[in-house]
Amino acid sequence: MLVIKRIHVRYHLQAEAKHAAVIQRSFELHPPKCPVYQSLSGSIDITTELAAITET
């Protein structure tokens, strides 16, 4: 039987440097508004990571 105990989500984004603050804010606000996160977070450890590549 497969039992999922944890999930790690890595976001890879590429955008102009002027959007860095918006990207960070969106990343921080996303989990509480995501239905999948809300459904699973009580029983599965979910971690997130942001790998934003900004261009000038």
CHARMM internal coordinates of N, CA and C (Angstrom, degrees):
IC EDIT
DIST 1 N 1 CA 1.4323
DIST 1 CA 1 C 1.5287
ANGL 1 N 1 CA 1 C 108.76
DIST 1 C 2 N 1.3098
ANGL 1 CA 1 C 2 N 116.57
DIHE 1 N 1 CA 1 C 2 N 135.56
DIST 2 N 2 CA 1.4601
ANGL 1 C 2 N 2 CA 122.79
DIHE 1 CA 1 C 2 N 2 CA 178.39
DIST 2 CA 2 C 1.5210
ANGL 2 N 2 CA 2 C 108.98
DIHE 1 C 2 N 2 CA 2 C -89.93
DIST 2 C 3 N 1.3258
ANGL 2 CA 2 C 3 N 116.08
DIHE 2 N 2 CA 2 C 3 N 126.68
DIST 3 N 3 CA 1.4577
ANGL 2 C 3 N 3 CA 121.42
DIHE 2 CA 2 C 3 N 3 CA 177.16
DIST 3 CA 3 C 1.5269
ANGL 3 N 3 CA 3 C 107.55
DIHE 2 C 3 N 3 CA 3 C -124.15
DIST 3 C 4 N 1.3183
ANGL 3 CA 3 C 4 N 116.32
DIHE 3 N 3 CA 3 C 4 N 118.76
DIST 4 N 4 CA 1.4643
ANGL 3 C 4 N 4 CA 121.03
DIHE 3 CA 3 C 4 N 4 CA 178.58
DIST 4 CA 4 C 1.5154
ANGL 4 N 4 CA 4 C 107.92
DIHE 3 C 4 N 4 CA 4 C -89.09
DIST 4 C 5 N 1.3376
ANGL 4 CA 4 C 5 N 115.36
DIHE 4 N 4 CA 4 C 5 N 121.76
DIST 5 N 5 CA 1.4643
ANGL 4 C 5 N 5 CA 120.16
DIHE 4 CA 4 C 5 N 5 CA -177.89
DIST 5 CA 5 C 1.5209
ANGL 5 N 5 CA 5 C 112.43
DIHE 4 C 5 N 5 CA 5 C -105.84
DIST 5 C 6 N 1.3225
ANGL 5 CA 5 C 6 N 116.44
DIHE 5 N 5 CA 5 C 6 N -25.84
DIST 6 N 6 CA 1.4620
ANGL 5 C 6 N 6 CA 119.01
DIHE 5 CA 5 C 6 N 6 CA 179.95
DIST 6 CA 6 C 1.5304
ANGL 6 N 6 CA 6 C 110.17
DIHE 5 C 6 N 6 CA 6 C -153.87
DIST 6 C 7 N 1.3165
ANGL 6 CA 6 C 7 N 113.67
DIHE 6 N 6 CA 6 C 7 N 153.85
DIST 7 N 7 CA 1.4622
ANGL 6 C 7 N 7 CA 121.82
DIHE 6 CA 6 C 7 N 7 CA 178.91
DIST 7 CA 7 C 1.5222
ANGL 7 N 7 CA 7 C 107.30
DIHE 6 C 7 N 7 CA 7 C -133.84
DIST 7 C 8 N 1.3259
ANGL 7 CA 7 C 8 N 116.34
DIHE 7 N 7 CA 7 C 8 N 134.39
DIST 8 N 8 CA 1.4663
ANGL 7 C 8 N 8 CA 121.16
DIHE 7 CA 7 C 8 N 8 CA 174.65
DIST 8 CA 8 C 1.5243
ANGL 8 N 8 CA 8 C 107.24
DIHE 7 C 8 N 8 CA 8 C -117.81
DIST 8 C 9 N 1.3295
ANGL 8 CA 8 C 9 N 116.32
DIHE 8 N 8 CA 8 C 9 N 123.39
DIST 9 N 9 CA 1.4631
ANGL 8 C 9 N 9 CA 121.91
DIHE 8 CA 8 C 9 N 9 CA -179.01
DIST 9 CA 9 C 1.5189
ANGL 9 N 9 CA 9 C 108.09
DIHE 8 C 9 N 9 CA 9 C -108.69
DIST 9 C 10 N 1.3224
ANGL 9 CA 9 C 10 N 116.59
DIHE 9 N 9 CA 9 C 10 N 125.29
DIST 10 N 10 CA 1.4574
ANGL 9 C 10 N 10 CA 122.26
DIHE 9 CA 9 C 10 N 10 CA 178.71
DIST 10 CA 10 C 1.5274
ANGL 10 N 10 CA 10 C 108.34
DIHE 9 C 10 N 10 CA 10 C -114.57
DIST 10 C 11 N 1.3243
ANGL 10 CA 10 C 11 N 115.07
DIHE 10 N 10 CA 10 C 11 N 120.63
DIST 11 N 11 CA 1.4605
ANGL 10 C 11 N 11 CA 121.55
DIHE 10 CA 10 C 11 N 11 CA 178.59
DIST 11 CA 11 C 1.5251
ANGL 11 N 11 CA 11 C 108.57
DIHE 10 C 11 N 11 CA 11 C -96.11
DIST 11 C 12 N 1.3209
ANGL 11 CA 11 C 12 N 117.07
DIHE 11 N 11 CA 11 C 12 N 124.89
DIST 12 N 12 CA 1.4608
ANGL 11 C 12 N 12 CA 122.72
DIHE 11 CA 11 C 12 N 12 CA 175.56
DIST 12 CA 12 C 1.5265
ANGL 12 N 12 CA 12 C 107.12
DIHE 11 C 12 N 12 CA 12 C -110.10
DIST 12 C 13 N 1.3206
ANGL 12 CA 12 C 13 N 116.25
DIHE 12 N 12 CA 12 C 13 N 113.12
DIST 13 N 13 CA 1.4561
ANGL 12 C 13 N 13 CA 120.88
DIHE 12 CA 12 C 13 N 13 CA -178.24
DIST 13 CA 13 C 1.5181
ANGL 13 N 13 CA 13 C 110.13
DIHE 12 C 13 N 13 CA 13 C -125.65
DIST 13 C 14 N 1.3193
ANGL 13 CA 13 C 14 N 114.92
DIHE 13 N 13 CA 13 C 14 N 144.49
DIST 14 N 14 CA 1.4532
ANGL 13 C 14 N 14 CA 120.31
DIHE 13 CA 13 C 14 N 14 CA 176.00
DIST 14 CA 14 C 1.5185
ANGL 14 N 14 CA 14 C 106.98
DIHE 13 C 14 N 14 CA 14 C -127.65
DIST 14 C 15 N 1.3269
ANGL 14 CA 14 C 15 N 115.61
DIHE 14 N 14 CA 14 C 15 N 124.64
DIST 15 N 15 CA 1.4586
ANGL 14 C 15 N 15 CA 120.15
DIHE 14 CA 14 C 15 N 15 CA -177.13
DIST 15 CA 15 C 1.5202
ANGL 15 N 15 CA 15 C 109.45
DIHE 14 C 15 N 15 CA 15 C -156.87
DIST 15 C 16 N 1.3236
ANGL 15 CA 15 C 16 N 114.79
DIHE 15 N 15 CA 15 C 16 N 170.54
DIST 16 N 16 CA 1.4538
ANGL 15 C 16 N 16 CA 119.84
DIHE 15 CA 15 C 16 N 16 CA 176.37
DIST 16 CA 16 C 1.5219
ANGL 16 N 16 CA 16 C 109.12
DIHE 15 C 16 N 16 CA 16 C -70.68
DIST 16 C 17 N 1.3159
ANGL 16 CA 16 C 17 N 116.15
DIHE 16 N 16 CA 16 C 17 N 149.57
DIST 17 N 17 CA 1.4646
ANGL 16 C 17 N 17 CA 121.87
DIHE 16 CA 16 C 17 N 17 CA -177.66
DIST 17 CA 17 C 1.5229
ANGL 17 N 17 CA 17 C 112.20
DIHE 16 C 17 N 17 CA 17 C -57.40
DIST 17 C 18 N 1.3282
ANGL 17 CA 17 C 18 N 117.89
DIHE 17 N 17 CA 17 C 18 N -31.26
DIST 18 N 18 CA 1.4612
ANGL 17 C 18 N 18 CA 120.56
DIHE 17 CA 17 C 18 N 18 CA -178.54
DIST 18 CA 18 C 1.5363
ANGL 18 N 18 CA 18 C 112.30
DIHE 17 C 18 N 18 CA 18 C -64.58
DIST 18 C 19 N 1.3356
ANGL 18 CA 18 C 19 N 117.88
DIHE 18 N 18 CA 18 C 19 N -14.47
DIST 19 N 19 CA 1.4628
ANGL 18 C 19 N 19 CA 121.76
DIHE 18 CA 18 C 19 N 19 CA -179.78
DIST 19 CA 19 C 1.5297
ANGL 19 N 19 CA 19 C 112.86
DIHE 18 C 19 N 19 CA 19 C -98.98
DIST 19 C 20 N 1.3181
ANGL 19 CA 19 C 20 N 117.81
DIHE 19 N 19 CA 19 C 20 N 5.72
DIST 20 N 20 CA 1.4693
ANGL 19 C 20 N 20 CA 121.24
DIHE 19 CA 19 C 20 N 20 CA -175.28
DIST 20 CA 20 C 1.5289
ANGL 20 N 20 CA 20 C 112.58
DIHE 19 C 20 N 20 CA 20 C -58.21
DIST 20 C 21 N 1.3128
ANGL 20 CA 20 C 21 N 118.21
DIHE 20 N 20 CA 20 C 21 N -42.00
DIST 21 N 21 CA 1.4695
ANGL 20 C 21 N 21 CA 120.92
DIHE 20 CA 20 C 21 N 21 CA -179.11
DIST 21 CA 21 C 1.5189
ANGL 21 N 21 CA 21 C 111.22
DIHE 20 C 21 N 21 CA 21 C -65.81
DIST 21 C 22 N 1.3163
ANGL 21 CA 21 C 22 N 117.46
DIHE 21 N 21 CA 21 C 22 N -39.60
DIST 22 N 22 CA 1.4682
ANGL 21 C 22 N 22 CA 121.69
DIHE 21 CA 21 C 22 N 22 CA 179.26
DIST 22 CA 22 C 1.5326
ANGL 22 N 22 CA 22 C 109.94
DIHE 21 C 22 N 22 CA 22 C -66.78
DIST 22 C 23 N 1.3139
ANGL 22 CA 22 C 23 N 116.61
DIHE 22 N 22 CA 22 C 23 N -41.38
DIST 23 N 23 CA 1.4652
ANGL 22 C 23 N 23 CA 120.79
DIHE 22 CA 22 C 23 N 23 CA 178.30
DIST 23 CA 23 C 1.5230
ANGL 23 N 23 CA 23 C 110.15
DIHE 22 C 23 N 23 CA 23 C -60.96
DIST 23 C 24 N 1.3273
ANGL 23 CA 23 C 24 N 117.06
DIHE 23 N 23 CA 23 C 24 N -46.88
DIST 24 N 24 CA 1.4619
ANGL 23 C 24 N 24 CA 120.80
DIHE 23 CA 23 C 24 N 24 CA -179.06
DIST 24 CA 24 C 1.5251
ANGL 24 N 24 CA 24 C 111.10
DIHE 23 C 24 N 24 CA 24 C -62.99
DIST 24 C 25 N 1.3211
ANGL 24 CA 24 C 25 N 117.33
DIHE 24 N 24 CA 24 C 25 N -43.82
DIST 25 N 25 CA 1.4589
ANGL 24 C 25 N 25 CA 120.89
DIHE 24 CA 24 C 25 N 25 CA 179.82
DIST 25 CA 25 C 1.5271
ANGL 25 N 25 CA 25 C 111.32
DIHE 24 C 25 N 25 CA 25 C -64.30
DIST 25 C 26 N 1.3150
ANGL 25 CA 25 C 26 N 117.27
DIHE 25 N 25 CA 25 C 26 N -41.87
DIST 26 N 26 CA 1.4667
ANGL 25 C 26 N 26 CA 121.21
DIHE 25 CA 25 C 26 N 26 CA 177.97
DIST 26 CA 26 C 1.5188
ANGL 26 N 26 CA 26 C 111.56
DIHE 25 C 26 N 26 CA 26 C -63.62
DIST 26 C 27 N 1.3100
ANGL 26 CA 26 C 27 N 116.00
DIHE 26 N 26 CA 26 C 27 N -40.80
DIST 27 N 27 CA 1.4643
ANGL 26 C 27 N 27 CA 121.49
DIHE 26 CA 26 C 27 N 27 CA 178.29
DIST 27 CA 27 C 1.5314
ANGL 27 N 27 CA 27 C 110.82
DIHE 26 C 27 N 27 CA 27 C -60.84
DIST 27 C 28 N 1.3156
ANGL 27 CA 27 C 28 N 116.31
DIHE 27 N 27 CA 27 C 28 N -43.17
DIST 28 N 28 CA 1.4673
ANGL 27 C 28 N 28 CA 120.69
DIHE 27 CA 27 C 28 N 28 CA -179.01
DIST 28 CA 28 C 1.5292
ANGL 28 N 28 CA 28 C 112.47
DIHE 27 C 28 N 28 CA 28 C -71.21
DIST 28 C 29 N 1.3235
ANGL 28 CA 28 C 29 N 118.09
DIHE 28 N 28 CA 28 C 29 N -33.32
DIST 29 N 29 CA 1.4638
ANGL 28 C 29 N 29 CA 121.62
DIHE 28 CA 28 C 29 N 29 CA -176.65
DIST 29 CA 29 C 1.5261
ANGL 29 N 29 CA 29 C 113.83
DIHE 28 C 29 N 29 CA 29 C -87.25
DIST 29 C 30 N 1.3085
ANGL 29 CA 29 C 30 N 117.56
DIHE 29 N 29 CA 29 C 30 N -15.27
DIST 30 N 30 CA 1.4605
ANGL 29 C 30 N 30 CA 121.08
DIHE 29 CA 29 C 30 N 30 CA -173.73
DIST 30 CA 30 C 1.5289
ANGL 30 N 30 CA 30 C 114.78
DIHE 29 C 30 N 30 CA 30 C -63.36
DIST 30 C 31 N 1.3259
ANGL 30 CA 30 C 31 N 120.75
DIHE 30 N 30 CA 30 C 31 N -51.72
DIST 31 N 31 CA 1.4704
ANGL 30 C 31 N 31 CA 119.59
DIHE 30 CA 30 C 31 N 31 CA -173.86
DIST 31 CA 31 C 1.5302
ANGL 31 N 31 CA 31 C 116.04
DIHE 30 C 31 N 31 CA 31 C -53.60
DIST 31 C 32 N 1.3305
ANGL 31 CA 31 C 32 N 119.84
DIHE 31 N 31 CA 31 C 32 N -47.31
DIST 32 N 32 CA 1.4653
ANGL 31 C 32 N 32 CA 117.86
DIHE 31 CA 31 C 32 N 32 CA -177.32
DIST 32 CA 32 C 1.5320
ANGL 32 N 32 CA 32 C 113.52
DIHE 31 C 32 N 32 CA 32 C -66.16
DIST 32 C 33 N 1.3134
ANGL 32 CA 32 C 33 N 117.53
DIHE 32 N 32 CA 32 C 33 N -17.82
DIST 33 N 33 CA 1.4653
ANGL 32 C 33 N 33 CA 120.77
DIHE 32 CA 32 C 33 N 33 CA -178.81
DIST 33 CA 33 C 1.5307
ANGL 33 N 33 CA 33 C 112.84
DIHE 32 C 33 N 33 CA 33 C -100.62
DIST 33 C 34 N 1.3247
ANGL 33 CA 33 C 34 N 116.91
DIHE 33 N 33 CA 33 C 34 N -3.67
DIST 34 N 34 CA 1.4668
ANGL 33 C 34 N 34 CA 121.73
DIHE 33 CA 33 C 34 N 34 CA -177.75
DIST 34 CA 34 C 1.5346
ANGL 34 N 34 CA 34 C 110.01
DIHE 33 C 34 N 34 CA 34 C -89.34
DIST 34 C 35 N 1.3398
ANGL 34 CA 34 C 35 N 118.20
DIHE 34 N 34 CA 34 C 35 N 120.92
DIST 35 N 35 CA 1.4560
ANGL 34 C 35 N 35 CA 120.89
DIHE 34 CA 34 C 35 N 35 CA -178.94
DIST 35 CA 35 C 1.5312
ANGL 35 N 35 CA 35 C 113.51
DIHE 34 C 35 N 35 CA 35 C -60.99
DIST 35 C 36 N 1.3081
ANGL 35 CA 35 C 36 N 117.79
DIHE 35 N 35 CA 35 C 36 N -35.25
DIST 36 N 36 CA 1.4656
ANGL 35 C 36 N 36 CA 120.77
DIHE 35 CA 35 C 36 N 36 CA 179.42
DIST 36 CA 36 C 1.5279
ANGL 36 N 36 CA 36 C 109.33
DIHE 35 C 36 N 36 CA 36 C -67.71
DIST 36 C 37 N 1.3211
ANGL 36 CA 36 C 37 N 116.94
DIHE 36 N 36 CA 36 C 37 N -45.10
DIST 37 N 37 CA 1.4654
ANGL 36 C 37 N 37 CA 120.63
DIHE 36 CA 36 C 37 N 37 CA 177.86
DIST 37 CA 37 C 1.5268
ANGL 37 N 37 CA 37 C 110.17
DIHE 36 C 37 N 37 CA 37 C -59.90
DIST 37 C 38 N 1.3171
ANGL 37 CA 37 C 38 N 116.76
DIHE 37 N 37 CA 37 C 38 N -45.76
DIST 38 N 38 CA 1.4610
ANGL 37 C 38 N 38 CA 121.12
DIHE 37 CA 37 C 38 N 38 CA -179.83
DIST 38 CA 38 C 1.5271
ANGL 38 N 38 CA 38 C 111.31
DIHE 37 C 38 N 38 CA 38 C -60.50
DIST 38 C 39 N 1.3116
ANGL 38 CA 38 C 39 N 117.55
DIHE 38 N 38 CA 38 C 39 N -38.93
DIST 39 N 39 CA 1.4634
ANGL 38 C 39 N 39 CA 121.65
DIHE 38 CA 38 C 39 N 39 CA -178.70
DIST 39 CA 39 C 1.5222
ANGL 39 N 39 CA 39 C 112.86
DIHE 38 C 39 N 39 CA 39 C -70.27
DIST 39 C 40 N 1.3302
ANGL 39 CA 39 C 40 N 117.27
DIHE 39 N 39 CA 39 C 40 N -37.77
DIST 40 N 40 CA 1.4565
ANGL 39 C 40 N 40 CA 121.23
DIHE 39 CA 39 C 40 N 40 CA -173.03
DIST 40 CA 40 C 1.5225
ANGL 40 N 40 CA 40 C 115.17
DIHE 39 C 40 N 40 CA 40 C -96.76
DIST 40 C 41 N 1.3162
ANGL 40 CA 40 C 41 N 117.40
DIHE 40 N 40 CA 40 C 41 N -23.32
DIST 41 N 41 CA 1.4666
ANGL 40 C 41 N 41 CA 119.83
DIHE 40 CA 40 C 41 N 41 CA -169.84
DIST 41 CA 41 C 1.5292
ANGL 41 N 41 CA 41 C 114.14
DIHE 40 C 41 N 41 CA 41 C -62.83
DIST 41 C 42 N 1.2923
ANGL 41 CA 41 C 42 N 119.17
DIHE 41 N 41 CA 41 C 42 N -23.60
DIST 42 N 42 CA 1.4486
ANGL 41 C 42 N 42 CA 120.31
DIHE 41 CA 41 C 42 N 42 CA 179.59
DIST 42 CA 42 C 1.5159
ANGL 42 N 42 CA 42 C 114.04
DIHE 41 C 42 N 42 CA 42 C -74.60
DIST 42 C 43 N 1.3351
ANGL 42 CA 42 C 43 N 116.90
DIHE 42 N 42 CA 42 C 43 N -23.11
DIST 43 N 43 CA 1.4628
ANGL 42 C 43 N 43 CA 119.52
DIHE 42 CA 42 C 43 N 43 CA -175.19
DIST 43 CA 43 C 1.5306
ANGL 43 N 43 CA 43 C 113.67
DIHE 42 C 43 N 43 CA 43 C -121.43
DIST 43 C 44 N 1.3178
ANGL 43 CA 43 C 44 N 117.69
DIHE 43 N 43 CA 43 C 44 N -12.30
DIST 44 N 44 CA 1.4677
ANGL 43 C 44 N 44 CA 121.78
DIHE 43 CA 43 C 44 N 44 CA -179.27
DIST 44 CA 44 C 1.5222
ANGL 44 N 44 CA 44 C 108.22
DIHE 43 C 44 N 44 CA 44 C -129.25
DIST 44 C 45 N 1.3258
ANGL 44 CA 44 C 45 N 116.57
DIHE 44 N 44 CA 44 C 45 N 135.31
DIST 45 N 45 CA 1.4633
ANGL 44 C 45 N 45 CA 121.45
DIHE 44 CA 44 C 45 N 45 CA 177.38
DIST 45 CA 45 C 1.5266
ANGL 45 N 45 CA 45 C 108.39
DIHE 44 C 45 N 45 CA 45 C -73.29
DIST 45 C 46 N 1.3275
ANGL 45 CA 45 C 46 N 117.26
DIHE 45 N 45 CA 45 C 46 N 118.40
DIST 46 N 46 CA 1.4626
ANGL 45 C 46 N 46 CA 122.06
DIHE 45 CA 45 C 46 N 46 CA -179.50
DIST 46 CA 46 C 1.5232
ANGL 46 N 46 CA 46 C 108.95
DIHE 45 C 46 N 46 CA 46 C -116.69
DIST 46 C 47 N 1.3364
ANGL 46 CA 46 C 47 N 116.02
DIHE 46 N 46 CA 46 C 47 N 124.17
DIST 47 N 47 CA 1.4564
ANGL 46 C 47 N 47 CA 121.46
DIHE 46 CA 46 C 47 N 47 CA 175.76
DIST 47 CA 47 C 1.5186
ANGL 47 N 47 CA 47 C 108.40
DIHE 46 C 47 N 47 CA 47 C -118.98
DIST 47 C 48 N 1.3358
ANGL 47 CA 47 C 48 N 116.20
DIHE 47 N 47 CA 47 C 48 N 153.85
DIST 48 N 48 CA 1.4622
ANGL 47 C 48 N 48 CA 120.99
DIHE 47 CA 47 C 48 N 48 CA -179.96
DIST 48 CA 48 C 1.5200
ANGL 48 N 48 CA 48 C 109.89
DIHE 47 C 48 N 48 CA 48 C -130.34
DIST 48 C 49 N 1.3068
ANGL 48 CA 48 C 49 N 114.07
DIHE 48 N 48 CA 48 C 49 N 156.84
DIST 49 N 49 CA 1.4719
ANGL 48 C 49 N 49 CA 121.38
DIHE 48 CA 48 C 49 N 49 CA -179.85
DIST 49 CA 49 C 1.5194
ANGL 49 N 49 CA 49 C 107.65
DIHE 48 C 49 N 49 CA 49 C -145.23
DIST 49 C 50 N 1.3076
ANGL 49 CA 49 C 50 N 116.36
DIHE 49 N 49 CA 49 C 50 N 138.40
DIST 50 N 50 CA 1.4528
ANGL 49 C 50 N 50 CA 121.72
DIHE 49 CA 49 C 50 N 50 CA 179.26
DIST 50 CA 50 C 1.5172
ANGL 50 N 50 CA 50 C 109.33
DIHE 49 C 50 N 50 CA 50 C -111.64
DIST 50 C 51 N 1.3146
ANGL 50 CA 50 C 51 N 116.68
DIHE 50 N 50 CA 50 C 51 N 123.06
DIST 51 N 51 CA 1.4640
ANGL 50 C 51 N 51 CA 122.45
DIHE 50 CA 50 C 51 N 51 CA 175.34
DIST 51 CA 51 C 1.5227
ANGL 51 N 51 CA 51 C 106.72
DIHE 50 C 51 N 51 CA 51 C -117.98
DIST 51 C 52 N 1.3310
ANGL 51 CA 51 C 52 N 115.73
DIHE 51 N 51 CA 51 C 52 N 84.31
DIST 52 N 52 CA 1.4563
ANGL 51 C 52 N 52 CA 121.11
DIHE 51 CA 51 C 52 N 52 CA -177.73
DIST 52 CA 52 C 1.5261
ANGL 52 N 52 CA 52 C 109.12
DIHE 51 C 52 N 52 CA 52 C -94.20
DIST 52 C 53 N 1.2981
ANGL 52 CA 52 C 53 N 115.74
DIHE 52 N 52 CA 52 C 53 N 131.42
DIST 53 N 53 CA 1.4518
ANGL 52 C 53 N 53 CA 122.19
DIHE 52 CA 52 C 53 N 53 CA 176.00
DIST 53 CA 53 C 1.5189
ANGL 53 N 53 CA 53 C 106.35
DIHE 52 C 53 N 53 CA 53 C -108.03
DIST 53 C 54 N 1.3180
ANGL 53 CA 53 C 54 N 116.22
DIHE 53 N 53 CA 53 C 54 N 115.27
DIST 54 N 54 CA 1.4637
ANGL 53 C 54 N 54 CA 118.90
DIHE 53 CA 53 C 54 N 54 CA -178.85
DIST 54 CA 54 C 1.5200
ANGL 54 N 54 CA 54 C 109.82
DIHE 53 C 54 N 54 CA 54 C -105.34
DIST 54 C 55 N 1.2978
ANGL 54 CA 54 C 55 N 114.04
DIHE 54 N 54 CA 54 C 55 N 140.87
DIST 55 N 55 CA 1.4591
ANGL 54 C 55 N 55 CA 121.90
DIHE 54 CA 54 C 55 N 55 CA 179.31
DIST 55 CA 55 C 1.5235
ANGL 55 N 55 CA 55 C 107.94
DIHE 54 C 55 N 55 CA 55 C -113.52
DIST 55 C 56 N 1.3116
ANGL 55 CA 55 C 56 N 117.15
DIHE 55 N 55 CA 55 C 56 N 146.48
DIST 56 N 56 CA 1.4682
ANGL 55 C 56 N 56 CA 120.11
DIHE 55 CA 55 C 56 N 56 CA 179.03
DIST 56 CA 56 C 1.4992
ANGL 56 N 56 CA 56 C 111.24
DIHE 55 C 56 N 56 CA 56 C -86.76
END
COOR INIT
IC SEED 1 N 1 CA 1 C
IC BUILD
